[in-house]
Amino acid sequence: EVRLVESGGGLVQPGRSLRLSCTTSDFTFGDYAFTWVRQAPGKGLEWVAFIRGKLYGETTEYAASVKDRFIISRDDSKSLAYLQMNSLKSEDTGVYYCVRCDRDYGGNLDYWGQGALVTVSS
Amino acid sequence: EIVLTQSPATLSLSPGERATLSCRASQSVSNYLAWYQQKPGQAPRLLIYDASNRATGIPARFSGSGSGTDFTLTINSLEPEDFAIYYCHQRSNWPITFGQGTRLEIK
């Protein structure tokens, strides 16, 4: 069964950093792209960041709201995806989902993790 | 940025009825449109991809249609477990975007 499990969430002060990890299992990690989607409390879904597979140079895309603050990366040898979040703001608060894309260059968001809660507050 | 507008915001129906949810794009997304279902406290689940294809394990009562800018998710004969929030999503252009959601509630 395909699984994605996020970790690393928690309470952090504005301006500080946090790194989320996405542990995956039961599929060939390197064959897929990954994305992070977040959801503020009581709000809708917002795409955050995306990373292609090795064949596509592990190139990345970012939402304007997080560009230059967040960094998405992957370690195919460990089947892990990451989201490094710097200079955090209160508006970054929410549940962060790690999501598999069904192609290594992008595609549909076919499997989602259960989410990690990030709270940015002093 | 492509804006997806979902309507209605809330849909109140009874089990056994048919639900029709709409998603309109501010410009053409071809058929690169997907639908997701989210229940309280859960992650979203892929229902329909590429406008009209059911994802693995999705019951046949769920169907999608449309292309270009106008899309529809139809749920025939609503089951109690279908009452949830539904989001559309486009992957045609960066940034990928989601609609604001339609809440399907029990009447």
HADDOCK unambig.tbl for C-alpha pairs under 7 A between the chains (distance, minus, plus):
assign (segid A and resid 44 and name CA) (segid B and resid 100 and name CA) 5.72 0.50 0.50
assign (segid A and resid 44 and name CA) (segid B and resid 101 and name CA) 6.70 0.50 0.50
assign (segid A and resid 45 and name CA) (segid B and resid 98 and name CA) 6.37 0.50 0.50
assign (segid A and resid 46 and name CA) (segid B and resid 98 and name CA) 6.78 0.50 0.50
assign (segid A and resid 47 and name CA) (segid B and resid 96 and name CA) 6.65 0.50 0.50
assign (segid A and resid 47 and name CA) (segid B and resid 97 and name CA) 6.58 0.50 0.50
assign (segid A and resid 63 and name CA) (segid B and resid 95 and name CA) 6.32 0.50 0.50
assign (segid A and resid 108 and name CA) (segid B and resid 49 and name CA) 6.67 0.50 0.50
assign (segid A and resid 109 and name CA) (segid B and resid 46 and name CA) 6.97 0.50 0.50
assign (segid A and resid 110 and name CA) (segid B and resid 46 and name CA) 5.76 0.50 0.50
assign (segid A and resid 112 and name CA) (segid B and resid 43 and name CA) 6.48 0.50 0.50
assign (segid A and resid 112 and name CA) (segid B and resid 44 and name CA) 6.99 0.50 0.50
assign (segid A and resid 113 and name CA) (segid B and resid 43 and name CA) 6.86 0.50 0.50
assign (segid A and resid 114 and name CA) (segid B and resid 42 and name CA) 6.74 0.50 0.50
assign (segid A and resid 114 and name CA) (segid B and resid 43 and name CA) 5.48 0.50 0.50
assign (segid A and resid 115 and name CA) (segid B and resid 43 and name CA) 6.91 0.50 0.50
